[in-house]
Amino acid sequence: MSLFESIQIAKEERTAKGYSLTRAFYPTSMWVYIISQAKRQKSSIVKISQSKVQSFANTIGFNTKIPTNITPQQVDRPKMGKNYSMIQEITDKDFIDIATGNIAECFESFFSENVYIKSGYRSQVFKTIGELHDNVSSHSGTSGYSIAQICNDNFEFSISDYGKGFLGELKQNLPTLGIDSDAEAIKWCLQKGNTTKGTEEFDQYLPSDFIGQSPMSGVRHSWRTDGSHHQGFGLYLLHELAIKFGGVLEIATGSCYYKLAHNGQECYTVLEEKIAGVSVSISFNLSDVGSRVQNRQVLDSIHESIIVKGSE
C-alpha cells in the first residue's frame, strides 16, 4: 500500500477530535504520517477499534507517542530489529542516532550479505538514513517520526514530520531560487548537491561515537564535536538507491505527491488537500533486489554516483 493511499486513508478516518482507525490493516507509512499530522492538534486522540491493530500499535510503540484508547503494555519483541523497528521520535542528536541505528539494522536484516555488506551498500544506507533523520530536526523545526517493517518479502522505511515542508523551507532560506510550487520544490531537493544547509556542514559525516563500529567498516570519516551531524546526502542518494535496486520512492509535501516506481518511471500528483510537513517512504521487494544484483554493474556503479569526502 502506497504513501498516497496512506494519506487518503488518514483523510477518511480523520474526526473532529483526531482519528478513528477502524480497518484491520494499516501500511507502515500511515503510522508515522498519522502521528505527525495529529501532533499539529495537541488535543488529538487516535482511537483504534480492531484488537489486532491495537496489539500492533502497542508493539511498535504507537500509543506511547500519541494519546490513544490503548493502555501501553509490556510485550516481548524478539523480532525487533529483524522484522521491524519501533516508531522512533526524532528531536535531537541522541534520538537521531538511535533512530538511524534501528532502521539500519532492519536494512541489514532484509538485504543479503553479498548486497548489503560486500558491495559497500551498508555504509551508504547508514549515511542516507542518518541524513533524512537529521533533516527533520534541522530543516522542519518540529519533531518527526520514522519506522521500518519487513513483511511478505517487502521492506518499507517511512519518515514523516509536520514542519514547514520543502517549499516553505526553500522560500525561507533560498528565496532567490524563485521556486513557487511544491512539485518544483521536490524536484530541486532530488537534485545532487542541493541543500539548504550551510556548506560547512558537508564536512560532517558521522558522530564520533560510531567510530570503529561495524556499519562503518571500510569507510574513512571526519567528524565534528559541536553536535551537528549533517552528512550531506539525503533525498538524492535515496533516489539513487531506489533506481539501483528497483525500489519505490514516495514523497508528499504541501499539495504534491511524488512517486518513483520500481521501473524508474516518475510522476507528480496534485493532492486534493494540502498536508503539513514532509512524508517520505521507500520500499523494496526482495525478488526485485535479487534479480538486479545478479548484474555486477549495479554493485559497481552504485559507488560512482556517490562521492564521500575523506574516503578512498
C-alpha positions as a printed NumPy array, in Angstrom:
array([[  0.   ,   0.   ,   0.   ],
       [  1.449,   3.354,  -1.065],
       [  2.083,   6.568,   0.831],
       [ -0.589,   8.157,  -1.349],
       [ -3.116,   5.59 ,  -0.114],
       [ -1.983,   6.188,   3.464],
       [ -2.746,   9.891,   3.092],
       [ -6.181,   9.11 ,   1.662],
       [ -6.948,   6.64 ,   4.469],
       [ -5.91 ,   9.175,   7.1  ],
       [ -8.163,  11.758,   5.499],
       [-11.141,   9.379,   5.525],
       [-10.609,   8.4  ,   9.158],
       [ -9.977,  11.877,  10.499],
       [-12.502,  13.126,  13.042],
       [-13.158,  16.418,  14.806],
       [-11.098,  15.193,  17.772],
       [ -8.376,  13.234,  15.983],
       [ -8.532,   9.938,  14.11 ],
       [-10.704,   6.833,  14.345],
       [ -8.895,   3.793,  12.921],
       [-11.424,   1.1  ,  12.04 ],
       [ -9.629,  -1.029,   9.449],
       [ -7.963,  -4.394,  10.004],
       [ -4.637,  -3.321,   8.478],
       [ -2.633,  -0.138,   8.   ],
       [  0.564,   0.343,   5.966],
       [  3.834,   1.3  ,   7.61 ],
       [  3.813,   4.805,   6.163],
       [  0.411,   5.602,   7.663],
       [  1.523,   5.097,  11.282],
       [  4.149,   7.84 ,  11.205],
       [  2.007,  10.048,   8.967],
       [ -0.927,   9.854,  11.414],
       [  1.297,  10.832,  14.344],
       [  2.905,  13.752,  12.519],
       [ -0.465,  15.161,  11.461],
       [ -2.159,  14.52 ,  14.808],
       [  0.672,  16.297,  16.635],
       [ -0.405,  19.528,  14.961],
       [ -3.59 ,  19.317,  17.011],
       [ -2.339,  18.974,  20.561],
       [ -5.671,  17.589,  21.757],
       [ -5.875,  14.895,  19.055],
       [ -6.777,  11.376,  20.148],
       [ -6.332,   8.323,  17.933],
       [ -8.941,   5.64 ,  18.588],
       [ -8.257,   2.113,  17.302],
       [-11.108,  -0.397,  17.194],
       [ -9.598,  -3.645,  15.862],
       [ -7.865,  -5.739,  18.55 ],
       [ -5.082,  -6.953,  16.21 ],
       [ -4.369,  -3.402,  15.144],
       [ -4.335,  -2.349,  18.799],
       [ -1.796,  -5.074,  19.521],
       [  0.375,  -3.981,  16.594],
       [  0.171,  -0.336,  17.669],
       [  1.29 ,  -1.338,  21.162],
       [  4.161,  -3.435,  19.786],
       [  5.616,  -0.615,  17.664],
       [  5.113,   1.946,  20.435],
       [  2.487,   3.972,  18.585],
       [  0.407,   4.511,  21.722],
       [  3.376,   5.966,  23.603],
       [  3.825,   8.745,  21.024],
       [  0.23 ,   9.993,  20.785],
       [ -2.861,   9.757,  23.051],
       [ -4.892,   6.64 ,  22.144],
       [ -7.56 ,   4.413,  23.643],
       [ -4.909,   1.711,  24.195],
       [ -3.195,   1.208,  27.524],
       [  0.534,   0.648,  26.927],
       [  1.578,  -2.88 ,  27.865],
       [  4.936,  -4.565,  28.088],
       [  5.418,  -7.078,  25.292],
       [  8.222,  -9.325,  24.158],
       [  9.757,  -8.063,  20.938],
       [ 12.05 , -10.875,  19.711],
       [ 11.771,  -9.765,  16.054],
       [ 12.501,  -6.095,  16.678],
       [ 15.487,  -5.09 ,  14.581],
       [ 14.906,  -8.067,  12.285],
       [ 11.341,  -7.649,  11.026],
       [ 10.562,  -4.132,  12.215],
       [ 11.691,  -1.134,  14.219],
       [  9.598,   0.642,  16.812],
       [  8.364,   4.115,  15.948],
       [ 11.149,   6.494,  16.836],
       [ 10.605,  10.161,  17.621],
       [ 13.312,  12.395,  16.159],
       [ 14.052,  15.529,  18.136],
       [ 17.805,  15.865,  18.712],
       [ 21.189,  14.205,  18.128],
       [ 20.645,  11.334,  20.561],
       [ 17.277,  10.449,  19.067],
       [ 18.723,  10.737,  15.554],
       [ 21.482,   8.278,  16.407],
       [ 19.018,   5.783,  17.926],
       [ 16.568,   6.046,  15.028],
       [ 19.307,   5.676,  12.416],
       [ 20.736,   2.594,  14.123],
       [ 17.312,   0.94 ,  14.387],
       [ 16.464,   1.493,  10.72 ],
       [ 19.934,   0.428,   9.531],
       [ 19.534,  -2.817,  11.484],
       [ 16.318,  -3.606,   9.608],
       [ 18.023,  -2.844,   6.279],
       [ 20.771,  -5.287,   7.178],
       [ 18.217,  -7.946,   8.081],
       [ 16.451,  -7.561,   4.729],
       [ 19.351,  -7.477,   2.28 ],
       [ 21.704, -10.385,   1.72 ],
       [ 25.337, -10.252,   2.802],
       [ 26.557, -10.009,  -0.805],
       [ 24.372,  -6.981,  -1.479],
       [ 24.477,  -5.21 ,   1.833],
       [ 27.991,  -5.712,   3.169],
       [ 30.348,  -6.796,   0.399],
       [ 29.033,  -4.208,  -2.06 ],
       [ 29.603,  -1.342,   0.36 ],
       [ 25.865,  -0.62 ,   0.379],
       [ 25.821,  -0.885,   4.171],
       [ 27.685,   2.344,   4.868],
       [ 25.745,   4.256,   2.182],
       [ 22.401,   3.242,   3.693],
       [ 23.56 ,   4.433,   7.082],
       [ 24.562,   7.824,   5.642],
       [ 21.26 ,   8.218,   3.815],
       [ 19.009,   7.312,   6.736],
       [ 21.062,   9.461,   9.086],
       [ 20.703,  12.435,   6.769],
       [ 16.938,  12.016,   6.493],
       [ 16.592,  11.847,  10.261],
       [ 18.854,  14.861,  10.635],
       [ 16.766,  16.818,   8.124],
       [ 13.752,  16.548,  10.402],
       [ 15.391,  18.337,  13.304],
       [ 17.46 ,  20.817,  11.293],
       [ 15.004,  21.649,   8.496],
       [ 11.44 ,  21.134,   9.655],
       [ 11.755,  22.817,  13.044],
       [  9.494,  20.172,  14.558],
       [  9.567,  16.586,  15.734],
       [  9.422,  13.755,  13.237],
       [  8.84 ,  10.017,  13.356],
       [ 10.288,   7.044,  11.498],
       [  9.671,   3.308,  11.262],
       [ 10.744,   0.291,   9.193],
       [  8.991,  -3.027,   8.592],
       [  9.645,  -6.24 ,   6.658],
       [  6.501,  -8.093,   5.583],
       [  5.964, -10.732,   2.89 ],
       [  9.406, -10.177,   1.312],
       [  8.851,  -6.434,   1.184],
       [ 10.816,  -3.814,   3.101],
       [  9.473,  -0.332,   3.813],
       [ 11.045,   2.621,   5.587],
       [  8.927,   5.7  ,   6.277],
       [  9.601,   9.049,   7.91 ],
       [  7.229,  11.949,   8.48 ],
       [  7.239,  15.399,  10.104],
       [  4.769,  18.257,  10.42 ],
       [  7.063,  21.202,   9.765],
       [  7.463,  23.804,   7.035],
       [  7.616,  21.425,   4.091],
       [ 10.117,  21.663,   1.235],
       [  8.527,  24.742,  -0.303],
       [  8.383,  26.644,   2.975],
       [ 11.993,  25.751,   3.723],
       [ 13.207,  26.917,   0.301],
       [ 11.267,  30.172,   0.395],
       [ 12.662,  30.96 ,   3.818],
       [ 16.293,  30.026,   3.231],
       [ 16.776,  30.354,  -0.542],
       [ 14.195,  32.891,  -1.748],
       [ 16.272,  33.854,  -4.787],
       [ 15.669,  30.425,  -6.363],
       [ 12.181,  31.561,  -7.327],
       [ 10.585,  28.177,  -6.615],
       [  6.839,  28.663,  -6.17 ],
       [  5.286,  25.19 ,  -6.196],
       [  5.573,  22.02 ,  -4.128],
       [  6.386,  19.98 ,  -7.239],
       [  9.282,  22.306,  -8.117],
       [ 10.499,  22.073,  -4.518],
       [ 10.552,  18.269,  -4.634],
       [ 12.409,  18.303,  -7.968],
       [ 15.015,  20.677,  -6.527],
       [ 15.507,  18.556,  -3.386],
       [ 16.062,  15.43 ,  -5.502],
       [ 18.969,  17.008,  -7.393],
       [ 22.507,  16.048,  -6.436],
       [ 24.201,  18.567,  -4.162],
       [ 21.108,  20.69 ,  -3.471],
       [ 20.57 ,  21.552,   0.178],
       [ 19.507,  24.489,   2.329],
       [ 22.187,  23.611,   4.889],
       [ 25.38 ,  25.617,   5.207],
       [ 28.274,  24.445,   3.065],
       [ 30.494,  23.958,   6.106],
       [ 28.162,  21.237,   7.302],
       [ 29.237,  18.955,   4.452],
       [ 32.479,  18.348,   6.363],
       [ 30.473,  16.306,   8.86 ],
       [ 29.82 ,  12.641,   8.275],
       [ 29.46 ,  10.58 ,  11.421],
       [ 29.28 ,  11.249,  15.151],
       [ 32.476,  10.269,  16.907],
       [ 30.859,   7.512,  18.976],
       [ 30.256,   5.496,  15.793],
       [ 33.963,   5.234,  15.002],
       [ 35.041,   1.623,  14.649],
       [ 31.541,   0.179,  14.774],
       [ 30.609,  -2.373,  12.139],
       [ 28.236,  -0.281,   9.966],
       [ 31.169,   1.987,   9.145],
       [ 33.793,  -0.629,   8.376],
       [ 35.917,   0.114,   5.333],
       [ 34.944,   3.798,   5.155],
       [ 37.035,   6.675,   6.453],
       [ 35.228,   9.592,   8.075],
       [ 35.809,  13.015,   9.513],
       [ 33.721,  14.437,  12.334],
       [ 32.986,  17.459,  14.461],
       [ 32.083,  17.675,  18.138],
       [ 29.634,  20.587,  18.045],
       [ 26.547,  18.37 ,  17.931],
       [ 25.956,  18.786,  14.188],
       [ 25.866,  15.518,  12.312],
       [ 24.768,  16.507,   8.825],
       [ 26.037,  14.089,   6.224],
       [ 25.119,  15.936,   3.049],
       [ 23.307,  13.218,   1.068],
       [ 19.586,  12.736,   1.807],
       [ 16.98 ,  12.5  ,  -0.923],
       [ 19.341,  12.363,  -3.891],
       [ 21.064,   9.258,  -2.559],
       [ 17.742,   7.694,  -1.563],
       [ 16.57 ,   8.278,  -5.145],
       [ 19.747,   6.628,  -6.461],
       [ 19.322,   3.593,  -4.216],
       [ 15.713,   3.161,  -5.363],
       [ 16.802,   3.213,  -9.012],
       [ 19.7  ,   0.806,  -8.476],
       [ 17.657,  -1.786,  -6.615],
       [ 14.191,  -1.354,  -8.169],
       [ 12.718,   0.355,  -5.122],
       [  9.672,   2.604,  -4.933],
       [ 10.296,   6.107,  -3.561],
       [  7.39 ,   8.318,  -2.493],
       [  7.393,  11.898,  -1.218],
       [  4.44 ,  14.005,  -0.114],
       [  4.607,  17.642,   0.917],
       [  2.154,  20.517,   0.675],
       [ -0.152,  19.824,  -2.26 ],
       [  2.154,  17.451,  -4.165],
       [  2.751,  13.708,  -4.147],
       [  5.799,  12.316,  -5.982],
       [  6.392,   8.677,  -6.911],
       [  9.379,   6.916,  -8.433],
       [  8.093,   3.479,  -9.489],
       [ 10.187,   0.298,  -9.443],
       [ 10.628,   0.566, -13.234],
       [ 12.118,   4.045, -12.953],
       [  9.047,   5.996, -14.064],
       [  8.36 ,   9.217, -12.154],
       [  5.087,  11.059, -11.669],
       [  3.787,  14.06 ,  -9.74 ],
       [  0.199,  14.144,  -8.479],
       [ -1.698,  17.095,  -7.024],
       [ -3.216,  16.277,  -3.639],
       [ -6.809,  17.298,  -3.056],
       [ -5.873,  18.606,   0.367],
       [ -2.576,  20.14 ,   1.433],
       [ -0.619,  18.332,   4.108],
       [  1.784,  19.801,   6.634],
       [  5.462,  18.928,   6.612],
       [  7.111,  16.185,   4.582],
       [  6.477,  12.445,   4.407],
       [  8.937,  10.099,   2.683],
       [  8.645,   6.366,   2.093],
       [ 10.914,   3.916,   0.285],
       [ 10.17 ,   0.245,  -0.274],
       [ 11.977,  -2.711,  -1.844],
       [ 10.843,  -6.155,  -2.952],
       [ 13.306,  -8.948,  -2.179],
       [ 12.919, -10.678,  -5.557],
       [ 13.463,  -7.375,  -7.417],
       [ 16.602,  -6.693,  -5.408],
       [ 17.894, -10.229,  -6.015],
       [ 17.406, -10.09 ,  -9.757],
       [ 19.093,  -6.709, -10.088],
       [ 22.203,  -7.581,  -8.122],
       [ 22.878, -10.516, -10.43 ],
       [ 24.264,  -7.834, -12.711],
       [ 27.546,  -6.779, -11.125],
       [ 27.247,  -3.381, -12.77 ],
       [ 24.608,  -2.469, -10.201],
       [ 27.002,  -3.058,  -7.342],
       [ 29.958,  -1.459,  -9.103],
       [ 28.138,   1.656, -10.318],
       [ 26.477,   2.456,  -7.019],
       [ 29.752,   3.966,  -5.839],
       [ 30.229,   6.01 ,  -8.998],
       [ 27.307,   8.287,  -8.125],
       [ 28.384,   8.763,  -4.509],
       [ 31.383,  10.87 ,  -3.567],
       [ 32.359,  10.52 ,   0.079],
       [ 34.826,  13.13 ,   1.276],
       [ 37.792,  11.55 ,   3.01 ],
       [ 37.161,   8.027,   1.692],
       [ 39.338,   6.011,  -0.652]])
